[in-house]
Amino acid sequence: EAVRELVARPELRVIVSNVTEAGFRPDAGFPARLTDLLHARFARLPDGPSLFVVPTELVDDNGPRLAAMVDQLAAGRERASQFRDWLPRRVRFCSSLVDRITTGTPARDEHAALERRLGYSDALLTVTEPHSFWAIEADPGELRAAFAIDASPETVSFAPDIGFYRERKLRLLNGAHTATAPLALLAGVGTVREAAGHPRLGAFLRHILFEEIPAGTELPADAASAFAGTVLERFRNPWLDHEWRVIATNQTAKLRSRVVPAIRGFTRKRGRAPQGLALGFAAYLQWARTCPSPPGGDVDRPLIERHWHALDRAPASGPGLAAAQERLAASALGDQGLWGDNLAELPGLVEATTRWLLLLEREGVDAALDALRG
């Protein structure tokens, strides 16, 4: 009730959310809680100033998507018709994008040392990189009047369209993370920094960052190359221990939003599959089969339940294994429920994924990475 009272105060003009992709769906708790708070403002302050809702979840068009979820849930609220009419008049849902690598709470001994230096206890201490950027899609003048952030344009940008910033970050930084995570875990490499300096994984990162991912986007070549260079520099940060096991959480959802669009774009432009991203996808299938629990917990469980039967009773070698791996690749790639469409129909993707699955199974991750380098 205290939060409802806060939301109904006229001086409150901005709500910012960050529940990750996994919580950004109608059946999760967050949209329902937000709808409840907005209904409290509607009931108690119907003629108050506009409220800006700024989601930071790494989802395309997160503003309109959140607005649609709230509108759907509003249908079940008291005075639903009036509430739904009020929402677009008094609430602005602004898409936004945050670009800052955050590795979480520091280790216990480091945490204690930092608290001693600060002179106070902070249970929410978080390790981040120096680089930071936040793009918010809105009328700059209207939002700035309500959200007077004192920051340089290099740090915070209010713009009518943030598509360029979203594509740049989602594909190159997050896409590289997601495509590389299973390979790094199979190779026994624990952190992004170690991978960036690794002879094989470092070459893989450079290949997808400069060759494949840009070709799968509409980014200008010079802008993509410049940003890819900064991504590699950030990955090499000696002070960040960004763990691949954390990055691999909710891997299926991340693949769908971060990597699959680049695969589609590459095959559309080149008429063939991107070999590096196909290797990343094969490593994801291989790692998910061998890791102790589903890579994304219950979120990824459908992948295992639907597709691992393709390898049941498969021989350890010979043409029988190849046929089983091809069935797995075709089955997993063709799952429209996971990817939004049938990826098995993309030119050469099943064949490329099958090839990498076989190499990973027979010779291991080092051999596969060496084969990609040629």
C-alpha positions in Angstrom: 0.0 0.0 0.0 2.9 2.3 0.7 4.1 1.9 -2.9 0.7 2.6 -4.3 0.6 5.8 -2.2 4.0 6.8 -3.6 2.9 6.1 -7.2 -0.1 8.4 -6.7 2.1 11.4 -5.8 2.2 14.1 -8.5 5.9 14.6 -8.1 6.6 11.0 -9.2 7.1 11.3 -13.0 9.3 8.3 -14.0 9.2 4.5 -13.3 12.2 2.5 -14.5 12.1 -1.3 -14.6 14.8 -4.0 -15.0 13.5 -7.6 -14.6 15.5 -9.2 -17.5 14.0 -10.9 -20.5 12.7 -13.8 -18.4 10.4 -11.6 -16.4 9.2 -9.5 -19.3 6.1 -11.5 -20.3 2.4 -11.2 -19.4 2.4 -14.3 -17.1 5.3 -13.1 -15.0 4.8 -11.1 -11.9 6.2 -7.8 -13.0 3.6 -6.6 -15.5 0.8 -7.4 -13.1 2.5 -5.4 -10.3 3.1 -2.5 -12.6 -0.6 -2.6 -13.7 -1.7 -2.5 -10.1 0.5 0.5 -9.4 -0.8 2.4 -12.5 -4.3 1.6 -11.5 -3.6 3.2 -8.1 -2.5 6.3 -9.9 -5.5 6.2 -12.1 -7.9 5.9 -9.1 -6.2 8.5 -6.9 -4.6 11.0 -9.3 -6.5 10.7 -12.6 -5.7 14.2 -13.7 -2.1 14.3 -12.5 0.9 15.0 -14.7 2.1 12.4 -17.3 4.0 9.4 -16.0 6.9 8.0 -18.0 7.5 4.2 -17.7 11.0 3.3 -19.0 11.8 -0.4 -19.2 15.4 -1.3 -19.5 15.0 -5.0 -20.3 17.0 -6.1 -23.3 14.0 -6.7 -25.5 13.2 -5.1 -28.8 10.6 -2.4 -28.6 10.4 -2.9 -24.8 8.2 0.2 -24.4 5.3 -0.8 -26.7 5.5 -4.4 -25.6 5.2 -3.4 -21.9 2.3 -1.1 -22.8 0.5 -4.0 -24.6 1.0 -6.2 -21.6 -0.4 -3.6 -19.2 -3.3 -2.9 -21.5 -4.1 -6.7 -21.6 -3.9 -6.9 -17.8 -5.9 -3.7 -17.3 -9.0 -5.5 -18.9 -9.4 -7.4 -15.6 -9.2 -4.3 -13.3 -12.0 -2.3 -11.7 -13.4 0.3 -14.1 -11.5 -1.4 -16.8 -12.8 0.6 -19.7 -12.0 4.0 -18.1 -8.6 2.7 -16.9 -7.6 1.5 -20.4 -8.7 4.9 -21.9 -6.6 6.7 -19.3 -3.4 4.8 -19.8 -2.4 6.2 -23.3 -3.4 9.7 -22.2 -1.4 9.8 -18.9 1.3 7.1 -19.2 4.2 7.2 -21.8 5.9 3.8 -22.3 9.4 4.7 -23.6 11.6 2.0 -25.1 15.1 2.2 -23.8 18.5 0.5 -23.9 21.2 0.3 -21.3 24.8 -0.5 -22.4 26.9 -1.3 -19.3 28.5 -4.6 -18.4 27.6 -5.4 -14.8 29.1 -8.5 -13.2 27.1 -8.4 -9.9 28.1 -8.5 -6.2 31.8 -8.6 -5.5 33.4 -11.5 -3.7 32.9 -11.6 0.1 36.4 -10.4 1.0 36.3 -7.7 -1.6 32.9 -6.6 -0.5 34.1 -6.2 3.1 37.1 -4.3 2.0 35.0 -1.9 -0.1 32.6 -1.3 2.8 35.5 -0.5 5.1 36.8 2.0 2.5 33.3 3.5 2.0 32.6 3.7 5.7 29.2 2.1 5.6 27.5 -1.2 4.8 25.9 -1.7 1.4 24.2 -5.0 0.7 23.6 -3.9 -2.9 27.2 -3.2 -3.9 27.6 -4.0 -7.6 30.7 -4.3 -9.9 30.4 -2.5 -13.2 32.7 -1.3 -16.0 33.5 2.4 -16.4 31.7 2.5 -19.8 28.0 3.4 -19.6 25.3 4.4 -22.0 21.5 4.8 -21.8 19.3 5.6 -24.8 15.7 6.4 -24.1 13.1 6.7 -27.0 10.9 9.7 -26.4 10.3 13.3 -27.3 13.5 14.8 -25.9 12.0 18.0 -24.7 9.0 16.3 -23.0 11.0 13.7 -21.3 13.8 16.0 -20.2 11.2 18.2 -18.4 10.2 15.3 -16.3 13.5 13.5 -16.1 16.2 16.1 -15.7 19.3 13.8 -15.8 22.5 15.8 -15.7 24.6 13.7 -18.0 26.6 14.1 -21.2 25.1 12.9 -24.6 27.8 10.1 -24.6 26.2 8.7 -21.4 22.5 9.4 -21.8 20.6 10.1 -25.0 17.0 11.0 -25.4 16.0 10.4 -29.0 12.8 9.9 -31.1 14.3 6.6 -32.4 16.9 4.5 -30.6 16.9 1.6 -33.2 20.5 2.2 -34.1 21.7 2.0 -30.5 19.6 -1.1 -29.8 20.8 -3.0 -32.9 24.4 -2.1 -32.2 24.4 -3.2 -28.6 22.0 -6.2 -28.8 23.7 -7.8 -31.8 27.4 -7.0 -31.3 27.9 -7.0 -27.5 25.1 -9.2 -26.2 25.0 -11.4 -29.3 28.7 -12.1 -29.0 28.2 -13.0 -25.3 25.4 -15.4 -26.1 27.0 -17.1 -29.1 30.3 -17.6 -27.3 29.0 -18.7 -23.8 28.4 -22.4 -24.6 31.8 -22.7 -26.4 33.6 -21.1 -23.5 31.9 -23.4 -21.0 32.7 -26.5 -23.1 36.3 -25.3 -23.3 36.5 -24.8 -19.5 37.1 -21.1 -19.8 35.4 -19.3 -16.9 35.3 -15.6 -17.7 34.9 -13.2 -20.7 38.3 -11.7 -20.0 40.0 -15.1 -20.3 38.1 -15.9 -23.5 39.1 -12.6 -25.1 42.7 -13.5 -24.5 42.4 -17.2 -25.4 44.0 -18.1 -28.7 41.0 -20.0 -30.0 38.0 -18.3 -28.3 39.6 -14.9 -29.0 39.7 -15.7 -32.7 36.1 -16.9 -32.6 35.0 -13.6 -31.0 36.9 -11.6 -33.6 35.4 -13.6 -36.4 31.8 -13.2 -35.3 32.2 -9.6 -34.2 33.8 -8.3 -37.4 32.6 -10.8 -40.0 29.3 -12.5 -39.3 27.2 -10.4 -36.9 27.6 -7.1 -38.8 26.7 -8.9 -42.0 23.5 -10.0 -40.4 22.4 -6.5 -39.4 21.6 -3.2 -41.2 24.3 -1.3 -39.3 26.7 0.8 -41.3 29.9 -1.1 -41.8 32.1 1.6 -40.3 29.9 2.0 -37.2 29.7 -1.8 -36.7 33.5 -2.2 -37.0 34.2 0.7 -34.6 31.7 -0.6 -32.0 33.1 -4.2 -32.3 36.5 -2.9 -31.5 35.2 -1.2 -28.3 33.4 -4.4 -27.4 36.6 -6.4 -27.6 38.4 -3.8 -25.5 35.6 -4.0 -22.9 35.8 -7.8 -22.9 39.5 -7.6 -22.0 38.9 -5.4 -19.0 41.3 -6.8 -16.3 39.1 -5.8 -13.4 35.9 -7.6 -14.5 35.3 -11.2 -13.7 32.2 -11.7 -16.0 31.5 -15.4 -15.7 30.2 -17.4 -18.7 28.0 -19.5 -16.4 26.0 -16.4 -15.5 25.9 -15.1 -19.1 24.5 -18.5 -20.1 21.4 -18.2 -17.9 18.2 -18.2 -19.9 20.2 -19.1 -22.9 17.3 -20.1 -25.2 15.5 -16.7 -24.7 18.8 -14.9 -25.3 19.5 -16.8 -28.4 16.1 -15.9 -29.8 16.4 -12.2 -29.2 20.2 -11.7 -29.6 21.6 -14.2 -32.1 18.8 -15.6 -34.2 18.1 -12.3 -36.0 21.7 -12.0 -37.0 21.6 -15.6 -38.4 18.5 -14.7 -40.4 20.0 -11.5 -41.7 23.3 -13.2 -42.7 21.6 -16.0 -44.6 19.2 -13.5 -46.3 22.2 -11.4 -47.5 24.7 -14.1 -48.3 22.5 -17.1 -49.2 24.4 -19.4 -46.8 24.7 -20.1 -43.1 27.1 -18.1 -40.9 29.6 -20.8 -39.8 30.7 -19.2 -36.6 27.1 -18.5 -35.3 26.2 -22.0 -36.4 29.1 -23.4 -34.3 27.8 -21.3 -31.4 24.3 -22.8 -31.8 25.7 -26.4 -32.1 27.8 -25.7 -28.9 24.6 -24.6 -27.2 22.9 -27.9 -28.1 26.0 -29.9 -27.0 26.4 -28.0 -23.8 22.7 -28.2 -22.9 22.8 -32.0 -23.4 25.8 -32.4 -21.1 25.4 -29.8 -18.4 24.0 -30.9 -15.0 20.7 -29.0 -15.4 18.9 -27.1 -18.1 21.0 -24.0 -19.1 18.1 -21.7 -18.4 16.4 -23.7 -15.7 12.7 -24.3 -16.4 12.8 -21.7 -19.2 15.0 -24.0 -21.3 13.4 -27.3 -20.2 11.1 -27.5 -23.3 14.2 -27.6 -25.5 15.5 -30.7 -23.8 12.1 -32.4 -23.5 11.3 -31.9 -27.2 14.5 -32.6 -28.9 17.0 -34.7 -27.0 15.1 -37.8 -28.0 16.7 -37.4 -31.4 19.9 -38.7 -29.9 18.4 -41.6 -27.9 20.2 -44.9 -28.6 22.4 -43.2 -31.2 25.6 -45.1 -32.0 28.8 -43.5 -30.8 30.3 -43.3 -34.3 29.6 -43.9 -37.9 26.8 -42.8 -40.1 24.2 -43.6 -37.4 25.6 -40.8 -35.3 25.7 -38.4 -38.2 22.0 -39.1 -38.9 21.1 -38.7 -35.2 22.9 -35.4 -35.0 21.2 -34.2 -38.2 17.8 -35.1 -36.7 18.7 -33.1 -33.5 19.8 -30.1 -35.6 16.7 -30.2 -37.7 14.4 -30.8 -34.8 15.8 -28.0 -32.6 16.2 -25.4 -35.4 12.7 -26.1 -36.7 11.0 -25.4 -33.4 8.9 -22.3 -34.1 7.8 -22.1 -30.5 11.4 -21.5 -29.5 12.6 -19.2 -32.3 9.5 -17.6 -33.7 9.9 -19.3 -37.1 11.4 -22.4 -38.7 15.2 -21.9 -38.7 15.7 -25.3 -40.4 14.4 -23.6 -43.6 17.4 -21.2 -43.7 19.9 -22.1 -46.4 22.6 -24.5 -45.1 21.9 -24.0 -41.4 20.9 -27.6 -40.6 23.9 -28.8 -42.5 26.3 -26.4 -40.8 24.9 -27.1 -37.3 25.1 -30.9 -38.0 28.7 -30.6 -39.1 29.7 -28.7 -35.9 27.7 -31.1 -33.7 29.6 -34.1 -35.1 33.0 -32.3 -34.7 32.2 -31.3 -31.1 31.1 -34.9 -30.3 34.0 -36.6 -32.0 37.0 -34.3 -31.5 35.9 -31.7 -29.0 35.6 -27.9 -28.8 39.3 -27.1 -29.6 39.1 -29.0 -32.9 35.9 -27.2 -33.8 37.3 -23.8 -33.1 40.5 -24.7 -35.1 38.3 -25.9 -38.0 36.5 -22.5 -38.1 39.8 -20.7 -38.3 40.7 -22.9 -41.3 
